[in-house]
Amino acid sequence: MKITIVVIAFYLMYTKLVSNQLLSFQQLNERLSKLFSAKIWVIISVLLLTDINWFLEIFKWKTLVSVEKKITFLEAYQQSLASLTVSLITPNRIGEYGAKALFFEAGRRKKIMTLNLVGNLIQLAITCLFGLYGFLFFMKNFKAEIPKIDLLKVGLIFLIFALIYFFRKQLNLNKISVYLKNISKKIYLKAALYSFLRYLVFSHQFYFLLKIMGIETDYPTLISLIFCMYFMASVIPSLAIFDWVIKGSIAIWLFGFVGLNQLTVVTVTTVMWILNFAIPSIIGSIFVLNFKTNNSL
């Protein structure tokens, strides 16, 4: 099973890079040559932002899981990257929940999954907060048609929430609510701070890559469109392996309003995916192969 997960993850990464319909492998090589022709300190800065991005995520996980069990930074590092590898082949990165839970005793796994959900919801809240600002900026400064609301989808969302409410006892939501209330506010604040800093890091990494590629658009406009892009991408269900394709498609549409070249935009989203998902998941595959399930109670 471990070998299968790693093989599928590697296969999907390879095929998505080689058979990308938005950017050919040859075009990617040409654009990467331009990227690496930039000043060395600029390249180091972009790579450093990748490390900071993941270190913040690892510290956030270490903080949240401390509610159940104190773990070292190395353990949090292994759990975060291994779960990333597994999440690449599952819808909406849902595999991350099960992968992290397996590192802990069977009796704690439901709580570990709950803590992971808390971390993801906090990150989503930060994305939506900045994203709403970016969306309002976009709607105010650019003439774009507002997508029509699909009443059927809205109705399904309300139905799902209604079912969750009426079956909350069967889903043990009351127990979960009590569990979450007993968690120290300090834990939530630290997790929110890590999420906030992480958002600033990867959004500005995107910005710096655009500037390296020679984009001259002013900072307020670029960063607002980046905020809007992450907001729109976050609400679209997908496999994590297709994350960069979705962001690339959205970015092409958004940045098209300021005249950015399609090839440049797709290159940047691809590089972001390679730096923040592909490379960490390759490292994570080592931990997946070496993983031993904790079956103790």
Short mmCIF file of the C-alpha atoms (twelve columns), coordinates in Angstrom:
data_MODEL
# 
_entry.id   MODEL 
# 
loop_
_atom_site.group_PDB 
_atom_site.id 
_atom_site.type_symbol 
_atom_site.label_atom_id 
_atom_site.label_alt_id 
_atom_site.label_comp_id 
_atom_site.label_asym_id 
_atom_site.label_seq_id 
_atom_site.Cartn_x 
_atom_site.Cartn_y 
_atom_site.Cartn_z 
_atom_site.pdbx_PDB_model_num 
ATOM 1   C CA . MET A 1   0.000   0.000  0.000   1 
ATOM 2   C CA . LYS A 2   2.818   2.415  0.898   1 
ATOM 3   C CA . ILE A 3   4.623   1.694  -2.382  1 
ATOM 4   C CA . THR A 4   1.354   2.069  -4.321  1 
ATOM 5   C CA . ILE A 5   0.662   5.503  -2.792  1 
ATOM 6   C CA . VAL A 6   4.173   6.747  -3.628  1 
ATOM 7   C CA . VAL A 7   4.116   5.328  -7.172  1 
ATOM 8   C CA . ILE A 8   0.714   6.897  -7.928  1 
ATOM 9   C CA . ALA A 9   1.810   10.256 -6.483  1 
ATOM 10  C CA . PHE A 10  5.005   10.253 -8.570  1 
ATOM 11  C CA . TYR A 11  3.134   9.154  -11.683 1 
ATOM 12  C CA . LEU A 12  0.540   11.909 -11.318 1 
ATOM 13  C CA . MET A 13  3.225   14.555 -10.739 1 
ATOM 14  C CA . TYR A 14  5.169   13.383 -13.782 1 
ATOM 15  C CA . THR A 15  2.170   13.216 -16.120 1 
ATOM 16  C CA . LYS A 16  0.858   16.605 -15.021 1 
ATOM 17  C CA . LEU A 17  4.197   18.239 -15.751 1 
ATOM 18  C CA . VAL A 18  4.808   16.470 -19.065 1 
ATOM 19  C CA . SER A 19  1.247   16.471 -20.466 1 
ATOM 20  C CA . ASN A 20  0.179   19.891 -19.193 1 
ATOM 21  C CA . GLN A 21  -2.266  21.470 -21.654 1 
ATOM 22  C CA . LEU A 22  -1.604  24.974 -20.309 1 
ATOM 23  C CA . LEU A 23  2.199   24.803 -20.513 1 
ATOM 24  C CA . SER A 24  4.392   22.406 -22.516 1 
ATOM 25  C CA . PHE A 25  7.505   20.882 -20.988 1 
ATOM 26  C CA . GLN A 26  9.679   22.760 -23.512 1 
ATOM 27  C CA . GLN A 27  8.031   26.086 -22.646 1 
ATOM 28  C CA . LEU A 28  8.509   25.360 -18.949 1 
ATOM 29  C CA . ASN A 29  12.232  24.732 -19.512 1 
ATOM 30  C CA . GLU A 30  12.579  27.993 -21.429 1 
ATOM 31  C CA . ARG A 31  10.776  29.964 -18.728 1 
ATOM 32  C CA . LEU A 32  12.741  28.320 -15.939 1 
ATOM 33  C CA . SER A 33  15.960  29.342 -17.717 1 
ATOM 34  C CA . LYS A 34  14.751  32.931 -17.592 1 
ATOM 35  C CA . LEU A 35  13.810  32.514 -13.948 1 
ATOM 36  C CA . PHE A 36  17.238  31.164 -12.976 1 
ATOM 37  C CA . SER A 37  18.973  33.928 -14.906 1 
ATOM 38  C CA . ALA A 38  17.806  36.348 -12.196 1 
ATOM 39  C CA . LYS A 39  20.151  37.536 -9.464  1 
ATOM 40  C CA . ILE A 40  21.213  34.750 -7.124  1 
ATOM 41  C CA . TRP A 41  19.890  36.533 -4.031  1 
ATOM 42  C CA . VAL A 42  16.456  36.735 -5.641  1 
ATOM 43  C CA . ILE A 43  16.431  32.990 -6.338  1 
ATOM 44  C CA . ILE A 44  17.623  32.221 -2.802  1 
ATOM 45  C CA . SER A 45  14.870  34.456 -1.417  1 
ATOM 46  C CA . VAL A 46  12.179  32.582 -3.366  1 
ATOM 47  C CA . LEU A 47  13.541  29.209 -2.226  1 
ATOM 48  C CA . LEU A 48  13.797  30.483 1.339   1 
ATOM 49  C CA . LEU A 49  10.124  31.458 1.251   1 
ATOM 50  C CA . THR A 50  9.292   27.825 0.422   1 
ATOM 51  C CA . ASP A 51  11.135  26.665 3.545   1 
ATOM 52  C CA . ILE A 52  9.468   29.339 5.691   1 
ATOM 53  C CA . ASN A 53  6.058   28.391 4.281   1 
ATOM 54  C CA . TRP A 54  6.441   24.764 5.324   1 
ATOM 55  C CA . PHE A 55  8.155   25.504 8.622   1 
ATOM 56  C CA . LEU A 56  5.156   27.643 9.599   1 
ATOM 57  C CA . GLU A 57  2.772   24.829 8.627   1 
ATOM 58  C CA . ILE A 58  4.828   22.322 10.634  1 
ATOM 59  C CA . PHE A 59  4.912   24.590 13.693  1 
ATOM 60  C CA . LYS A 60  1.151   25.081 13.373  1 
ATOM 61  C CA . TRP A 61  0.594   21.319 13.339  1 
ATOM 62  C CA . LYS A 62  2.984   20.830 16.273  1 
ATOM 63  C CA . THR A 63  1.012   23.454 18.221  1 
ATOM 64  C CA . LEU A 64  -2.408  21.956 17.472  1 
ATOM 65  C CA . VAL A 65  -1.454  18.347 18.138  1 
ATOM 66  C CA . SER A 66  0.107   19.316 21.481  1 
ATOM 67  C CA . VAL A 67  -3.478  19.311 22.789  1 
ATOM 68  C CA . GLU A 68  -3.321  15.494 22.561  1 
ATOM 69  C CA . LYS A 69  0.379   14.704 22.612  1 
ATOM 70  C CA . LYS A 70  3.645   16.617 22.727  1 
ATOM 71  C CA . ILE A 71  5.706   15.862 19.627  1 
ATOM 72  C CA . THR A 72  9.067   17.101 18.385  1 
ATOM 73  C CA . PHE A 73  9.594   19.341 15.376  1 
ATOM 74  C CA . LEU A 74  11.047  16.371 13.461  1 
ATOM 75  C CA . GLU A 75  7.933   14.284 14.168  1 
ATOM 76  C CA . ALA A 76  5.679   17.146 13.041  1 
ATOM 77  C CA . TYR A 77  7.883   17.523 9.944   1 
ATOM 78  C CA . GLN A 78  7.509   13.832 9.046   1 
ATOM 79  C CA . GLN A 79  3.755   13.813 9.658   1 
ATOM 80  C CA . SER A 80  3.137   16.984 7.634   1 
ATOM 81  C CA . LEU A 81  5.146   15.931 4.559   1 
ATOM 82  C CA . ALA A 82  4.007   12.293 4.587   1 
ATOM 83  C CA . SER A 83  0.368   13.389 4.769   1 
ATOM 84  C CA . LEU A 84  0.994   15.819 1.896   1 
ATOM 85  C CA . THR A 85  2.199   12.932 -0.287  1 
ATOM 86  C CA . VAL A 86  -0.930  10.918 0.498   1 
ATOM 87  C CA . SER A 87  -3.209  13.936 0.015   1 
ATOM 88  C CA . LEU A 88  -2.047  14.459 -3.578  1 
ATOM 89  C CA . ILE A 89  -4.110  11.506 -4.786  1 
ATOM 90  C CA . THR A 90  -7.279  12.203 -2.776  1 
ATOM 91  C CA . PRO A 91  -10.119 14.728 -3.375  1 
ATOM 92  C CA . ASN A 92  -9.674  18.023 -1.534  1 
ATOM 93  C CA . ARG A 93  -6.605  16.609 0.267   1 
ATOM 94  C CA . ILE A 94  -8.883  14.482 2.460   1 
ATOM 95  C CA . GLY A 95  -6.185  11.800 2.674   1 
ATOM 96  C CA . GLU A 96  -4.194  14.164 4.868   1 
ATOM 97  C CA . TYR A 97  -6.611  13.530 7.754   1 
ATOM 98  C CA . GLY A 98  -6.229  9.775  7.773   1 
ATOM 99  C CA . ALA A 99  -2.481  9.889  7.132   1 
ATOM 100 C CA . LYS A 100 -1.779  12.122 10.127  1 
ATOM 101 C CA . ALA A 101 -4.121  10.146 12.371  1 
ATOM 102 C CA . LEU A 102 -2.249  6.898  11.681  1 
ATOM 103 C CA . PHE A 103 0.845   8.305  13.392  1 
ATOM 104 C CA . PHE A 104 -1.039  8.217  16.695  1 
ATOM 105 C CA . GLU A 105 -2.635  5.643  18.959  1 
ATOM 106 C CA . ALA A 106 -6.000  4.284  17.781  1 
ATOM 107 C CA . GLY A 107 -7.845  5.887  20.696  1 
ATOM 108 C CA . ARG A 108 -6.660  9.375  19.711  1 
ATOM 109 C CA . ARG A 109 -7.183  9.274  15.967  1 
ATOM 110 C CA . LYS A 110 -10.637 10.901 15.840  1 
ATOM 111 C CA . LYS A 111 -9.359  13.788 17.940  1 
ATOM 112 C CA . ILE A 112 -6.251  14.093 15.757  1 
ATOM 113 C CA . MET A 113 -8.455  14.323 12.661  1 
ATOM 114 C CA . THR A 114 -10.544 16.996 14.409  1 
ATOM 115 C CA . LEU A 115 -7.399  19.021 15.212  1 
ATOM 116 C CA . ASN A 116 -6.276  18.728 11.598  1 
ATOM 117 C CA . LEU A 117 -9.669  20.019 10.474  1 
ATOM 118 C CA . VAL A 118 -9.311  22.966 12.855  1 
ATOM 119 C CA . GLY A 119 -5.944  23.823 11.344  1 
ATOM 120 C CA . ASN A 120 -7.314  23.679 7.792   1 
ATOM 121 C CA . LEU A 121 -10.393 25.739 8.682   1 
ATOM 122 C CA . ILE A 122 -8.237  28.429 10.275  1 
ATOM 123 C CA . GLN A 123 -6.098  28.568 7.123   1 
ATOM 124 C CA . LEU A 124 -9.252  28.726 4.991   1 
ATOM 125 C CA . ALA A 125 -10.617 31.562 7.143   1 
ATOM 126 C CA . ILE A 126 -7.424  33.576 6.592   1 
ATOM 127 C CA . THR A 127 -7.631  32.869 2.846   1 
ATOM 128 C CA . CYS A 128 -11.255 34.038 2.749   1 
ATOM 129 C CA . LEU A 129 -10.499 37.154 4.803   1 
ATOM 130 C CA . PHE A 130 -7.783  38.358 2.442   1 
ATOM 131 C CA . GLY A 131 -9.619  36.908 -0.544  1 
ATOM 132 C CA . LEU A 132 -12.738 38.977 0.066   1 
ATOM 133 C CA . TYR A 133 -10.600 42.110 0.066   1 
ATOM 134 C CA . GLY A 134 -8.993  40.991 -3.196  1 
ATOM 135 C CA . PHE A 135 -12.375 40.148 -4.716  1 
ATOM 136 C CA . LEU A 136 -13.840 43.542 -3.770  1 
ATOM 137 C CA . PHE A 137 -10.762 45.269 -5.204  1 
ATOM 138 C CA . PHE A 138 -11.174 43.279 -8.403  1 
ATOM 139 C CA . MET A 139 -14.891 44.024 -8.785  1 
ATOM 140 C CA . LYS A 140 -14.316 47.732 -8.077  1 
ATOM 141 C CA . ASN A 141 -11.435 48.235 -10.519 1 
ATOM 142 C CA . PHE A 142 -12.223 45.855 -13.376 1 
ATOM 143 C CA . LYS A 143 -15.294 45.284 -15.494 1 
ATOM 144 C CA . ALA A 144 -16.149 41.633 -15.072 1 
ATOM 145 C CA . GLU A 145 -19.428 39.789 -15.203 1 
ATOM 146 C CA . ILE A 146 -20.524 38.360 -11.863 1 
ATOM 147 C CA . PRO A 147 -21.121 34.614 -12.287 1 
ATOM 148 C CA . LYS A 148 -24.762 33.597 -12.041 1 
ATOM 149 C CA . ILE A 149 -25.691 31.816 -8.824  1 
ATOM 150 C CA . ASP A 150 -26.627 28.170 -9.306  1 
ATOM 151 C CA . LEU A 151 -29.694 27.842 -7.096  1 
ATOM 152 C CA . LEU A 152 -29.476 24.039 -7.190  1 
ATOM 153 C CA . LYS A 153 -25.957 24.094 -5.722  1 
ATOM 154 C CA . VAL A 154 -26.977 26.632 -3.077  1 
ATOM 155 C CA . GLY A 155 -29.940 24.433 -2.176  1 
ATOM 156 C CA . LEU A 156 -27.679 21.368 -1.846  1 
ATOM 157 C CA . ILE A 157 -25.335 23.279 0.478   1 
ATOM 158 C CA . PHE A 158 -28.237 24.278 2.739   1 
ATOM 159 C CA . LEU A 159 -29.498 20.682 2.653   1 
ATOM 160 C CA . ILE A 160 -26.104 19.357 3.750   1 
ATOM 161 C CA . PHE A 161 -25.966 21.817 6.655   1 
ATOM 162 C CA . ALA A 162 -29.531 20.910 7.635   1 
ATOM 163 C CA . LEU A 163 -28.698 17.192 7.643   1 
ATOM 164 C CA . ILE A 164 -25.601 17.820 9.736   1 
ATOM 165 C CA . TYR A 165 -27.686 19.791 12.243  1 
ATOM 166 C CA . PHE A 166 -30.463 17.197 12.568  1 
ATOM 167 C CA . PHE A 167 -28.048 14.262 12.794  1 
ATOM 168 C CA . ARG A 168 -25.500 16.026 15.005  1 
ATOM 169 C CA . LYS A 169 -25.973 13.489 17.815  1 
ATOM 170 C CA . GLN A 170 -25.240 10.557 15.500  1 
ATOM 171 C CA . LEU A 171 -22.183 12.422 14.196  1 
ATOM 172 C CA . ASN A 172 -21.008 13.107 17.765  1 
ATOM 173 C CA . LEU A 173 -20.909 16.838 16.999  1 
ATOM 174 C CA . ASN A 174 -21.856 17.696 20.568  1 
ATOM 175 C CA . LYS A 175 -18.820 15.792 21.855  1 
ATOM 176 C CA . ILE A 176 -16.631 17.486 19.261  1 
ATOM 177 C CA . SER A 177 -18.007 20.888 20.288  1 
ATOM 178 C CA . VAL A 178 -17.190 20.216 23.961  1 
ATOM 179 C CA . TYR A 179 -13.730 18.976 22.988  1 
ATOM 180 C CA . LEU A 180 -13.000 22.124 20.968  1 
ATOM 181 C CA . LYS A 181 -14.265 24.407 23.757  1 
ATOM 182 C CA . ASN A 182 -11.808 22.814 26.183  1 
ATOM 183 C CA . ILE A 183 -8.845  23.699 23.996  1 
ATOM 184 C CA . SER A 184 -6.900  26.711 25.260  1 
ATOM 185 C CA . LYS A 185 -7.474  29.979 23.384  1 
ATOM 186 C CA . LYS A 186 -3.704  30.330 23.264  1 
ATOM 187 C CA . ILE A 187 -3.560  27.270 20.966  1 
ATOM 188 C CA . TYR A 188 -6.117  28.799 18.594  1 
ATOM 189 C CA . LEU A 189 -4.310  32.156 18.569  1 
ATOM 190 C CA . LYS A 190 -0.936  30.563 17.829  1 
ATOM 191 C CA . ALA A 191 -2.458  28.455 15.032  1 
ATOM 192 C CA . ALA A 192 -4.121  31.578 13.591  1 
ATOM 193 C CA . LEU A 193 -0.826  33.479 13.742  1 
ATOM 194 C CA . TYR A 194 1.022   30.688 11.911  1 
ATOM 195 C CA . SER A 195 -1.760  30.562 9.286   1 
ATOM 196 C CA . PHE A 196 -1.658  34.342 8.847   1 
ATOM 197 C CA . LEU A 197 2.123   34.400 8.426   1 
ATOM 198 C CA . ARG A 198 2.018   31.418 6.088   1 
ATOM 199 C CA . TYR A 199 -0.556  33.127 3.886   1 
ATOM 200 C CA . LEU A 200 1.591   36.240 3.638   1 
ATOM 201 C CA . VAL A 201 4.614   34.105 2.749   1 
ATOM 202 C CA . PHE A 202 3.150   32.081 -0.128  1 
ATOM 203 C CA . SER A 203 1.127   34.989 -1.563  1 
ATOM 204 C CA . HIS A 204 4.237   37.171 -1.656  1 
ATOM 205 C CA . GLN A 205 6.263   34.304 -3.084  1 
ATOM 206 C CA . PHE A 206 3.804   34.336 -5.997  1 
ATOM 207 C CA . TYR A 207 4.252   38.109 -6.236  1 
ATOM 208 C CA . PHE A 208 8.059   37.909 -6.280  1 
ATOM 209 C CA . LEU A 209 7.987   35.249 -9.002  1 
ATOM 210 C CA . LEU A 210 5.825   37.533 -11.148 1 
ATOM 211 C CA . LYS A 211 8.306   40.380 -10.635 1 
ATOM 212 C CA . ILE A 212 11.236  38.091 -11.530 1 
ATOM 213 C CA . MET A 213 9.438   37.252 -14.780 1 
ATOM 214 C CA . GLY A 214 9.440   40.971 -15.595 1 
ATOM 215 C CA . ILE A 215 5.883   41.982 -14.656 1 
ATOM 216 C CA . GLU A 216 5.719   45.745 -14.006 1 
ATOM 217 C CA . THR A 217 2.169   46.011 -12.601 1 
ATOM 218 C CA . ASP A 218 2.014   47.906 -9.290  1 
ATOM 219 C CA . TYR A 219 2.076   46.067 -5.939  1 
ATOM 220 C CA . PRO A 220 -1.505  46.865 -4.728  1 
ATOM 221 C CA . THR A 221 -3.031  45.546 -7.961  1 
ATOM 222 C CA . LEU A 222 -0.896  42.399 -8.185  1 
ATOM 223 C CA . ILE A 223 -1.247  41.387 -4.545  1 
ATOM 224 C CA . SER A 224 -5.023  41.996 -4.618  1 
ATOM 225 C CA . LEU A 225 -5.387  39.758 -7.686  1 
ATOM 226 C CA . ILE A 226 -3.250  37.107 -5.964  1 
ATOM 227 C CA . PHE A 227 -5.534  37.278 -2.897  1 
ATOM 228 C CA . CYS A 228 -8.553  36.930 -5.180  1 
ATOM 229 C CA . MET A 229 -6.979  33.979 -7.029  1 
ATOM 230 C CA . TYR A 230 -6.332  31.997 -3.837  1 
ATOM 231 C CA . PHE A 231 -9.839  32.781 -2.607  1 
ATOM 232 C CA . MET A 232 -11.484 31.541 -5.800  1 
ATOM 233 C CA . ALA A 233 -9.274  28.439 -6.004  1 
ATOM 234 C CA . SER A 234 -9.986  27.501 -2.381  1 
ATOM 235 C CA . VAL A 235 -13.729 27.072 -2.988  1 
ATOM 236 C CA . ILE A 236 -13.340 24.754 -6.002  1 
ATOM 237 C CA . PRO A 237 -13.302 21.022 -5.062  1 
ATOM 238 C CA . SER A 238 -10.388 19.166 -6.681  1 
ATOM 239 C CA . LEU A 239 -7.576  16.691 -6.304  1 
ATOM 240 C CA . ALA A 240 -4.509  18.340 -4.791  1 
ATOM 241 C CA . ILE A 241 -2.516  17.132 -7.793  1 
ATOM 242 C CA . PHE A 242 -4.643  19.450 -9.988  1 
ATOM 243 C CA . ASP A 243 -4.242  22.425 -7.623  1 
ATOM 244 C CA . TRP A 244 -1.808  24.230 -9.901  1 
ATOM 245 C CA . VAL A 245 -3.998  23.661 -12.988 1 
ATOM 246 C CA . ILE A 246 -6.985  25.262 -11.234 1 
ATOM 247 C CA . LYS A 247 -4.910  28.163 -9.926  1 
ATOM 248 C CA . GLY A 248 -3.349  28.516 -13.383 1 
ATOM 249 C CA . SER A 249 -6.746  28.732 -15.096 1 
ATOM 250 C CA . ILE A 250 -8.091  31.231 -12.561 1 
ATOM 251 C CA . ALA A 251 -4.860  33.265 -12.687 1 
ATOM 252 C CA . ILE A 252 -4.974  33.453 -16.501 1 
ATOM 253 C CA . TRP A 253 -8.483  34.899 -16.302 1 
ATOM 254 C CA . LEU A 254 -7.738  37.325 -13.447 1 
ATOM 255 C CA . PHE A 255 -4.350  38.592 -14.598 1 
ATOM 256 C CA . GLY A 256 -5.679  38.908 -18.133 1 
ATOM 257 C CA . PHE A 257 -7.447  42.088 -16.943 1 
ATOM 258 C CA . VAL A 258 -4.044  43.744 -16.410 1 
ATOM 259 C CA . GLY A 259 -2.588  42.388 -19.640 1 
ATOM 260 C CA . LEU A 260 -0.286  39.714 -18.202 1 
ATOM 261 C CA . ASN A 261 1.025   37.153 -20.654 1 
ATOM 262 C CA . GLN A 262 -0.714  33.775 -20.297 1 
ATOM 263 C CA . LEU A 263 2.558   31.849 -20.541 1 
ATOM 264 C CA . THR A 264 4.119   33.897 -17.740 1 
ATOM 265 C CA . VAL A 265 1.152   33.389 -15.423 1 
ATOM 266 C CA . VAL A 266 1.034   29.627 -15.985 1 
ATOM 267 C CA . THR A 267 4.803   29.370 -15.481 1 
ATOM 268 C CA . VAL A 268 4.556   31.086 -12.099 1 
ATOM 269 C CA . THR A 269 1.653   28.881 -10.912 1 
ATOM 270 C CA . THR A 270 3.589   25.800 -12.070 1 
ATOM 271 C CA . VAL A 271 6.760   26.863 -10.255 1 
ATOM 272 C CA . MET A 272 4.717   27.584 -7.124  1 
ATOM 273 C CA . TRP A 273 3.261   24.078 -7.311  1 
ATOM 274 C CA . ILE A 274 6.684   22.498 -7.808  1 
ATOM 275 C CA . LEU A 275 8.206   24.409 -4.883  1 
ATOM 276 C CA . ASN A 276 5.362   24.085 -2.376  1 
ATOM 277 C CA . PHE A 277 3.800   20.741 -3.303  1 
ATOM 278 C CA . ALA A 278 5.904   18.567 -5.624  1 
ATOM 279 C CA . ILE A 279 9.279   18.868 -3.864  1 
ATOM 280 C CA . PRO A 280 7.847   18.539 -0.299  1 
ATOM 281 C CA . SER A 281 5.762   15.528 -1.402  1 
ATOM 282 C CA . ILE A 282 8.874   13.856 -2.841  1 
ATOM 283 C CA . ILE A 283 10.535  14.274 0.563   1 
ATOM 284 C CA . GLY A 284 7.310   13.087 2.187   1 
ATOM 285 C CA . SER A 285 7.381   9.893  0.100   1 
ATOM 286 C CA . ILE A 286 10.466  8.808  2.082   1 
ATOM 287 C CA . PHE A 287 8.465   9.057  5.301   1 
ATOM 288 C CA . VAL A 288 5.537   7.208  3.712   1 
ATOM 289 C CA . LEU A 289 7.796   4.285  2.755   1 
ATOM 290 C CA . ASN A 290 9.324   4.196  6.240   1 
ATOM 291 C CA . PHE A 291 5.974   4.575  8.000   1 
ATOM 292 C CA . LYS A 292 4.874   2.099  10.672  1 
ATOM 293 C CA . THR A 293 1.268   2.250  11.895  1 
ATOM 294 C CA . ASN A 294 0.768   2.991  15.580  1 
ATOM 295 C CA . ASN A 295 -1.870  0.401  16.541  1 
ATOM 296 C CA . SER A 296 -1.649  0.855  20.304  1 
ATOM 297 C CA . LEU A 297 -4.768  2.029  22.170  1 
# 
